[in-house]
Amino acid sequence: MNQNNCIIKKHPLLTSHKASILDLNTAKSLFAEITESGIPYDYQQANCHNISHYISSLLESKGYQCAKIWAFAPAVYSTSNSKLISFIDEKNISPTGTIDWRYHVAPVIEVQIGNKVRKMVIDLGLFPNEFVRYRTWLAKLKTKKLIYLIMDSEWYLYNSSMITNAQLEFDSNEEINANQPNIKLPEWFADKLITDFFKYEEESLEQHWVEKGLAVNETAIEFYDTEIKPILYSEQHQDLVKDYKMLVGDVFNFETIFRDNNWNYEMNNDFQIKHQEIISKYRTIYSLNLDKWKKALASLNEIILQKNIK
C-alpha cells in the first residue's frame, strides 16, 4: 500500500504493553471461540463498532486485552471529499447494489510470530477464516486517502464536528469547557472533523447500544435468510423483493422500523401498513434477540468484574 492511497501514521493512542501479547496457538484458539460465539457478522451494512466492542469484552472475559483499528473514509473527516468505503453487496439486498461505510473498525490482537509481535485484525465479515495483519486489512478496504488509528479497546465510538481538532479549545477546567473532548487526538489528526472518542458508558451503556446493534444485525440476517433469499430471483416476486431490499438492505430503514419503532420518508405509514404483518413478526424476533444479547453481554461483564475483584 503506497502513501498516496493511505496515510500511514504512528499509533500514539495505543497504550504501550496494554494489549496482551498472545502466542499463535492461543490466538488461533480465541479466534475459533469468537467464530463460534454467534456474533452476527454476516450482515455487513452496519454495527462494526458494536461487534468490535462485544469481541473486546469477550476477550477480556478470557483474561486478554485487545486494541481496535479504526479506518476513516474521506467523507468522515473532509468537507471536500465524499469518498466512502464501498463493496459490492454479495447478498444482493442493498437497494444500491453496494455496501457503503463511512468508517470501519475491528479488534486487533498482538500475536507473537517467530521473534516478532504482529498486530493482527479480527474481522469475520471481511476475513471469516483467519485473523490477518492490519496492513492486509487496510488494503482490503481499497479506499484512496483512507486514514486510520490504532487505539486502546475501551474507546467505543467517536464524535464528529464541523470544527476541526485544530480549532478546539482544550481546558483542564471542565466547568469552563463542558464540551471538552474525552481525548486529544494526535497533532497529525488536528485538521480532521473527528473531534474525540468516548467509552461505552453513560448514554450508550444505559441504552444498550451494543446489544441493540447485535440484535439489529441478527434480526436482519434472519429476515434475509427466511424472507428474501428464497424469492430473490423469482420474477413474480420482484415488487416484494424491491420493498424488502429497501427495508433490510438499508440499515437506516431497518433500525428505524425495528430498533426505534418509528418511521421515515421511505418507511412511511403506507409502507408499514402494506407490510404490517411481517413487520410485527420481526419486531418480536428483534425483541427476543435484544434480550439474548443483553444477557450475553451482562454475563461477560460479570466475569470481567469478578476477574478485576480478584
WOJOLIN-V51123 format. One record per residue. N is the residue number from 1. RES is the residue in three letters. SS is DSSP state (~ for helix, > for strand, _ for the rest). PSI is psi in whole degrees, -180 to 180 (none if undefined). OMEGA is omega in radians with two decimals (999 if undefined). Layout:
# WOJOLIN-V51123
N;RES;SS;PSI;OMEGA / N;RES;SS;PSI;OMEGA
This chain:
# WOJOLIN-V51123
1;MET;_;124;-3.09 / 2;ASN;_;168;-3.05 / 3;GLN;_;-23;-3.13 / 4;ASN;_;-26;-3.10 / 5;ASN;_;-29;-3.08 / 6;CYS;>;130;3.11 / 7;ILE;>;112;-3.11 / 8;ILE;_;122;-3.09 / 9;LYS;_;167;3.04 / 10;LYS;_;176;-3.02 / 11;HIS;_;72;-3.05 / 12;PRO;_;-12;-3.12 / 13;LEU;_;9;3.05 / 14;LEU;_;110;-3.09 / 15;THR;_;129;-3.11 / 16;SER;_;132;3.06 / 17;HIS;_;8;3.13 / 18;LYS;_;-42;3.09 / 19;ALA;_;139;-3.14 / 20;SER;_;142;3.02 / 21;ILE;>;120;-3.04 / 22;LEU;>;145;2.94 / 23;ASP;>;163;-2.99 / 24;LEU;~;-40;-3.13 / 25;ASN;~;-42;3.10 / 26;THR;~;-42;3.13 / 27;ALA;~;-43;3.13 / 28;LYS;~;-38;3.13 / 29;SER;~;-43;3.11 / 30;LEU;~;-39;3.10 / 31;PHE;~;-43;3.12 / 32;ALA;~;-39;3.13 / 33;GLU;~;-38;3.10 / 34;ILE;~;-43;-3.12 / 35;THR;~;-25;-3.11 / 36;GLU;_;5;-3.03 / 37;SER;_;-6;3.13 / 38;GLY;_;11;3.12 / 39;ILE;_;127;-3.05 / 40;PRO;_;74;-3.06 / 41;TYR;_;-14;-3.00 / 42;ASP;_;5;2.87 / 43;TYR;_;102;-2.91 / 44;GLN;_;6;-3.10 / 45;GLN;_;-28;-3.04 / 46;ALA;_;179;2.99 / 47;ASN;_;26;3.05 / 48;CYS;~;-33;-3.14 / 49;HIS;~;-33;3.11 / 50;ASN;~;-39;3.05 / 51;ILE;~;-45;-3.13 / 52;SER;~;-41;-3.11 / 53;HIS;~;-35;3.08 / 54;TYR;~;-44;3.11 / 55;ILE;~;-39;3.08 / 56;SER;~;-44;3.11 / 57;SER;~;-39;3.11 / 58;LEU;~;-45;3.12 / 59;LEU;~;-40;3.13 / 60;GLU;~;-35;3.11 / 61;SER;~;-20;3.08 / 62;LYS;_;-2;3.11 / 63;GLY;_;17;-3.09 / 64;TYR;_;144;3.07 / 65;GLN;_;138;3.05 / 66;CYS;_;-177;2.98 / 67;ALA;>;-175;3.03 / 68;LYS;>;146;3.03 / 69;ILE;>;128;-3.13 / 70;TRP;>;126;3.08 / 71;ALA;>;133;-3.06 / 72;PHE;>;126;3.02 / 73;ALA;_;155;3.14 / 74;PRO;~;-30;-3.13 / 75;ALA;~;-22;-3.12 / 76;VAL;~;-40;-2.95 / 77;TYR;~;1;-3.07 / 78;SER;_;139;3.07 / 79;THR;_;-8;-3.06 / 80;SER;_;2;-3.09 / 81;ASN;_;120;-3.09 / 82;SER;_;13;-3.07 / 83;LYS;_;132;3.10 / 84;LEU;_;167;2.94 / 85;ILE;>;118;-3.02 / 86;SER;>;142;3.08 / 87;PHE;>;153;2.93 / 88;ILE;>;132;3.12 / 89;ASP;_;102;-3.07 / 90;GLU;_;-24;3.10 / 91;LYS;_;-15;3.11 / 92;ASN;_;44;3.05 / 93;ILE;_;-11;3.10 / 94;SER;_;134;3.11 / 95;PRO;_;-27;-3.12 / 96;THR;_;-12;-3.09 / 97;GLY;_;-5;3.14 / 98;THR;>;158;2.95 / 99;ILE;>;124;-3.05 / 100;ASP;>;127;3.12 / 101;TRP;>;140;2.98 / 102;ARG;_;-31;3.08 / 103;TYR;>;169;3.02 / 104;HIS;>;147;-3.12 / 105;VAL;>;148;3.12 / 106;ALA;>;155;3.09 / 107;PRO;>;148;3.08 / 108;VAL;>;128;3.02 / 109;ILE;>;150;3.09 / 110;GLU;>;122;-3.00 / 111;VAL;>;130;3.07 / 112;GLN;>;113;3.12 / 113;ILE;>;110;-3.02 / 114;GLY;_;-129;3.12 / 115;ASN;_;15;-3.14 / 116;LYS;>;149;3.03 / 117;VAL;>;120;-3.08 / 118;ARG;>;140;3.01 / 119;LYS;>;114;-3.06 / 120;MET;>;135;-3.07 / 121;VAL;>;136;3.02 / 122;ILE;>;109;-3.14 / 123;ASP;_;91;-3.04 / 124;LEU;_;-24;3.11 / 125;GLY;_;-39;-3.11 / 126;LEU;_;-33;-3.11 / 127;PHE;_;80;-3.01 / 128;PRO;_;-15;-3.00 / 129;ASN;_;-9;-3.08 / 130;GLU;_;159;2.94 / 131;PHE;_;154;-3.03 / 132;VAL;>;160;3.08 / 133;ARG;>;148;-3.00 / 134;TYR;~;-29;3.09 / 135;ARG;~;-31;3.03 / 136;THR;~;-40;3.11 / 137;TRP;~;-46;3.12 / 138;LEU;~;-42;-3.14 / 139;ALA;~;-33;-3.14 / 140;LYS;~;-28;-3.09 / 141;LEU;~;-21;2.98 / 142;LYS;_;52;-3.11 / 143;THR;_;121;3.12 / 144;LYS;_;142;3.14 / 145;LYS;_;25;3.00 / 146;LEU;>;140;3.01 / 147;ILE;>;160;-3.08 / 148;TYR;>;160;3.01 / 149;LEU;>;141;2.92 / 150;ILE;>;124;-2.95 / 151;MET;>;166;3.02 / 152;ASP;>;152;-2.97 / 153;SER;_;-19;-3.07 / 154;GLU;_;-14;3.10 / 155;TRP;>;116;-2.95 / 156;TYR;>;-46;-3.08 / 157;LEU;>;168;-3.06 / 158;TYR;>;160;3.01 / 159;ASN;>;151;3.07 / 160;SER;>;156;3.12 / 161;SER;_;155;3.03 / 162;MET;_;-9;3.06 / 163;ILE;_;127;-3.13 / 164;THR;_;163;3.11 / 165;ASN;~;-35;-3.10 / 166;ALA;~;-24;-3.11 / 167;GLN;~;-8;-3.12 / 168;LEU;_;147;3.07 / 169;GLU;_;126;3.13 / 170;PHE;_;123;-3.09 / 171;ASP;_;133;-3.12 / 172;SER;_;-19;3.13 / 173;ASN;_;102;-3.05 / 174;GLU;_;-26;3.13 / 175;GLU;_;-31;3.11 / 176;ILE;_;-40;-3.10 / 177;ASN;_;88;-3.07 / 178;ALA;_;-20;-3.11 / 179;ASN;_;22;3.14 / 180;GLN;_;127;3.09 / 181;PRO;_;154;-3.14 / 182;ASN;_;-35;3.13 / 183;ILE;_;153;3.04 / 184;LYS;_;117;-3.13 / 185;LEU;_;158;-3.07 / 186;PRO;_;160;-3.05 / 187;GLU;~;-37;-3.12 / 188;TRP;~;-11;3.11 / 189;PHE;~;4;-2.93 / 190;ALA;_;-25;-3.12 / 191;ASP;_;14;-3.12 / 192;LYS;_;161;-3.09 / 193;LEU;_;7;3.04 / 194;ILE;>;114;-2.95 / 195;THR;>;-41;3.13 / 196;ASP;>;178;3.07 / 197;PHE;>;157;3.08 / 198;PHE;>;161;-3.08 / 199;LYS;>;170;3.12 / 200;TYR;_;85;-3.09 / 201;GLU;_;176;3.12 / 202;GLU;~;-123;-3.01 / 203;GLU;~;-46;-3.10 / 204;SER;~;-40;3.11 / 205;LEU;~;-48;-3.09 / 206;GLU;~;-33;-3.10 / 207;GLN;_;8;3.00 / 208;HIS;_;50;-3.10 / 209;TRP;~;-42;-3.14 / 210;VAL;~;-50;-3.10 / 211;GLU;~;-38;3.11 / 212;LYS;~;-40;3.12 / 213;GLY;~;-43;3.12 / 214;LEU;~;-39;3.13 / 215;ALA;~;-38;3.08 / 216;VAL;~;-50;-3.10 / 217;ASN;~;-43;-3.12 / 218;GLU;~;-41;3.13 / 219;THR;~;-41;-3.13 / 220;ALA;~;-43;-3.11 / 221;ILE;~;-31;3.05 / 222;GLU;~;-39;3.08 / 223;PHE;~;-45;3.13 / 224;TYR;~;-51;-3.07 / 225;ASP;~;-38;-3.03 / 226;THR;~;-41;-2.97 / 227;GLU;~;-35;-3.03 / 228;ILE;~;-50;-3.03 / 229;LYS;~;-43;-3.12 / 230;PRO;~;-23;-3.08 / 231;ILE;~;8;-2.98 / 232;LEU;_;-40;-3.08 / 233;TYR;_;20;3.09 / 234;SER;_;120;-3.08 / 235;GLU;~;-39;-3.07 / 236;GLN;~;-11;-3.09 / 237;HIS;~;14;-3.01 / 238;GLN;~;-31;3.07 / 239;ASP;~;-42;3.11 / 240;LEU;~;-41;3.10 / 241;VAL;~;-42;3.13 / 242;LYS;~;-43;3.10 / 243;ASP;~;-44;-3.11 / 244;TYR;~;-36;3.08 / 245;LYS;~;-40;3.13 / 246;MET;~;-35;-3.13 / 247;LEU;~;-49;-2.99 / 248;VAL;~;-35;-3.09 / 249;GLY;_;-17;3.07 / 250;ASP;_;107;-3.02 / 251;VAL;~;-31;3.10 / 252;PHE;~;-44;3.10 / 253;ASN;~;-43;-3.10 / 254;PHE;~;-44;3.11 / 255;GLU;~;-36;3.11 / 256;THR;~;-44;-3.08 / 257;ILE;~;-50;-2.93 / 258;PHE;~;-36;3.12 / 259;ARG;~;-42;-3.00 / 260;ASP;_;-9;-3.07 / 261;ASN;_;51;-3.00 / 262;ASN;_;-162;-3.13 / 263;TRP;_;162;2.97 / 264;ASN;_;-171;-3.02 / 265;TYR;_;-24;3.06 / 266;GLU;_;-43;3.11 / 267;MET;_;56;-3.05 / 268;ASN;_;-176;-3.07 / 269;ASN;~;-42;-3.14 / 270;ASP;~;-44;3.12 / 271;PHE;~;-44;-3.07 / 272;GLN;~;-34;3.05 / 273;ILE;~;-42;-3.13 / 274;LYS;~;-38;-3.05 / 275;HIS;_;31;-3.01 / 276;GLN;~;-34;-3.09 / 277;GLU;~;-47;-3.10 / 278;ILE;~;-31;3.06 / 279;ILE;~;-44;3.10 / 280;SER;~;-43;3.14 / 281;LYS;~;-46;-3.05 / 282;TYR;~;-16;2.94 / 283;ARG;~;-38;3.07 / 284;THR;~;-44;3.13 / 285;ILE;~;-43;3.10 / 286;TYR;~;-44;-3.13 / 287;SER;~;-42;3.11 / 288;LEU;~;-42;3.11 / 289;ASN;~;-39;3.12 / 290;LEU;~;-45;3.10 / 291;ASP;~;-40;3.14 / 292;LYS;~;-46;-3.10 / 293;TRP;~;-29;3.02 / 294;LYS;~;-45;3.14 / 295;LYS;~;-40;-3.11 / 296;ALA;~;-45;-3.13 / 297;LEU;~;-37;3.09 / 298;ALA;~;-38;3.11 / 299;SER;~;-43;3.10 / 300;LEU;~;-44;-3.11 / 301;ASN;~;-34;3.09 / 302;GLU;~;-41;3.09 / 303;ILE;~;-43;3.13 / 304;ILE;~;-43;3.13 / 305;LEU;~;-45;-3.13 / 306;GLN;~;-39;3.10 / 307;LYS;~;-40;-3.14 / 308;ASN;~;-34;3.10 / 309;ILE;~;-40;3.13 / 310;LYS;_;none;999
